[in-house]
Amino acid sequence: MANNILTKLAKVDEQLFLSVFNDASPIWLRRSALGFSKSGDGGLYVVLFLGFWWFTEQLHFQQLAMSILVGFAIERPIYFLAKKRIARVRPCDCLVQGAYLVPSDQFSLPSGHSAGAFVVATILTIYFPELAVLWLMWASGVAASRVIIGVHYPADVVIGAVMGSSCAVLAVMVVGSI
């Protein structure tokens, strides 16, 4: 029974993927998706870190930095364990040809880019709620980009987003109030 439900969910996920990833997508969408995807590689995190270090008061910055570090310290082991345990083959390796970039590993669930972006976006939303729309739009763009460029199914990025957000909230709770 449970296996039948999972099979049906996987089929729906494949259909959603195929409706997003296709050759009919305009070039500007594919290029934008590549840009969003690359912004989730980690380099932007360093730029944000340096910017907040420079423009934020010492105690606030220390709590923010510690929250992000703890967030990733919680998220990364869960991500690696889930990725190896679930071992879901990427859509670009089994369903379609021609992903717009070569992924760094062979498995798709959960999306590490989505998880990482939502760790950062959720923590930044907690510390700087006036910019919540900006942080969450960026993280959602990173997540959506992974489907548009062909390396993740929609469920991969949704699960990654939930995982990253949950780890971020836990990290802020561990670090303490802001």
C-alpha positions in Angstrom: 0.0 0.0 0.0 2.7 2.5 1.1 4.9 1.5 -1.9 2.0 2.0 -4.3 1.4 5.6 -2.9 5.1 6.4 -3.2 5.1 5.1 -6.8 2.2 7.3 -7.6 3.8 10.3 -5.9 7.0 9.7 -7.9 5.0 9.6 -11.1 3.3 12.9 -10.3 6.7 14.4 -9.5 8.1 13.2 -12.8 5.2 14.8 -14.7 5.7 18.1 -12.8 9.4 18.0 -13.7 8.6 17.4 -17.4 6.2 20.3 -17.4 8.9 22.6 -16.1 12.0 21.3 -17.8 11.6 21.4 -21.6 13.1 22.8 -24.7 10.2 25.3 -25.0 11.5 27.3 -22.0 12.7 30.7 -23.2 16.5 31.3 -23.1 16.1 34.1 -20.6 14.5 31.7 -18.1 17.2 29.1 -18.5 19.9 31.8 -18.1 18.2 33.3 -15.0 17.9 29.8 -13.6 21.6 29.2 -14.0 22.3 32.5 -12.3 20.0 31.6 -9.3 21.5 28.1 -9.1 25.1 29.5 -9.0 24.1 32.0 -6.3 23.3 29.0 -4.2 26.8 27.4 -4.7 28.2 29.2 -1.6 30.0 32.2 -2.9 27.1 34.5 -2.2 27.1 33.3 1.4 30.7 34.6 1.8 29.7 38.0 0.4 26.7 38.2 2.7 28.8 37.2 5.6 31.3 39.9 4.9 28.6 42.5 4.3 26.8 41.7 7.6 30.2 41.7 9.4 30.9 45.2 8.1 27.5 46.7 8.6 26.0 45.0 11.7 26.8 45.7 15.3 29.2 43.2 16.9 26.8 41.2 19.1 24.1 41.0 16.5 26.6 39.8 13.9 28.1 37.2 16.2 24.6 35.7 16.9 23.8 35.8 13.2 27.1 34.2 12.2 26.7 31.5 14.9 23.1 30.8 13.8 24.2 30.2 10.2 27.2 28.1 11.2 25.0 26.0 13.5 22.3 25.8 10.8 24.7 24.3 8.4 26.2 22.1 11.1 22.8 20.6 11.5 21.7 20.6 7.9 24.8 19.2 6.1 25.0 15.8 7.9 21.3 15.3 7.4 21.6 16.2 3.8 24.6 13.8 3.2 22.9 11.0 5.0 19.6 11.4 3.3 21.2 11.8 -0.1 23.2 8.5 0.2 20.3 6.6 1.9 17.6 7.6 -0.5 19.8 7.5 -3.6 17.2 8.9 -6.0 18.7 9.2 -9.5 18.6 12.7 -10.9 16.1 13.4 -13.7 18.9 14.4 -16.0 20.4 10.9 -15.7 17.3 8.8 -16.2 14.4 10.9 -17.5 15.7 13.5 -19.9 18.9 14.4 -21.7 20.5 17.8 -21.7 20.6 19.3 -18.2 22.0 22.9 -18.4 24.8 22.1 -16.0 26.7 19.0 -14.7 25.6 18.3 -11.1 28.3 17.7 -8.5 27.0 14.3 -7.4 24.7 11.6 -8.8 21.7 11.7 -6.5 18.9 14.2 -6.3 16.9 13.9 -3.1 17.1 16.2 -1.2 18.3 19.2 -3.0 21.4 20.6 -1.2 21.1 24.0 -3.0 17.6 24.4 -1.8 18.4 23.2 1.7 21.4 25.6 2.0 19.5 28.6 0.5 16.7 28.1 2.9 19.0 27.7 5.9 20.4 31.2 5.0 17.1 32.8 4.0 15.2 31.6 7.0 17.9 32.8 9.4 18.2 36.1 7.6 14.4 36.4 7.8 14.5 35.9 11.6 17.3 38.5 12.0 16.1 40.9 9.4 12.3 40.4 9.0 11.9 43.7 7.1 13.7 42.0 4.2 11.9 38.6 4.5 10.4 38.9 1.0 13.8 39.4 -0.6 15.5 36.5 1.3 12.6 34.1 0.6 12.3 35.1 -3.0 16.0 34.4 -3.5 15.8 31.0 -1.8 12.7 30.1 -3.8 14.5 31.2 -7.0 17.5 28.9 -6.1 15.1 26.0 -5.5 13.1 26.5 -8.7 16.2 26.9 -10.7 17.3 23.4 -9.9 14.2 22.0 -11.5 14.4 24.4 -14.5 18.0 23.4 -15.3 17.1 19.7 -15.1 19.0 18.4 -12.1 16.2 18.0 -9.5 12.6 16.9 -9.4 10.1 19.3 -7.7 9.8 17.1 -4.6 13.6 17.3 -4.2 13.6 21.0 -3.9 10.5 21.2 -1.7 12.0 18.6 0.7 15.3 20.5 0.7 13.5 23.8 1.4 11.6 22.3 4.4 14.7 20.6 5.7 16.8 23.8 5.4 14.1 26.0 7.0 13.7 23.5 9.9 17.4 23.3 10.5 17.6 27.1 10.5 14.8 27.5 13.1 16.5 24.8 15.3 19.8 26.6 14.9 18.4 30.0 16.0 16.8 28.2 19.0 20.1 26.6 19.9 22.1 29.9 19.6 19.5 31.8 21.6 17.3 34.8 21.1 18.3 37.7 18.9 
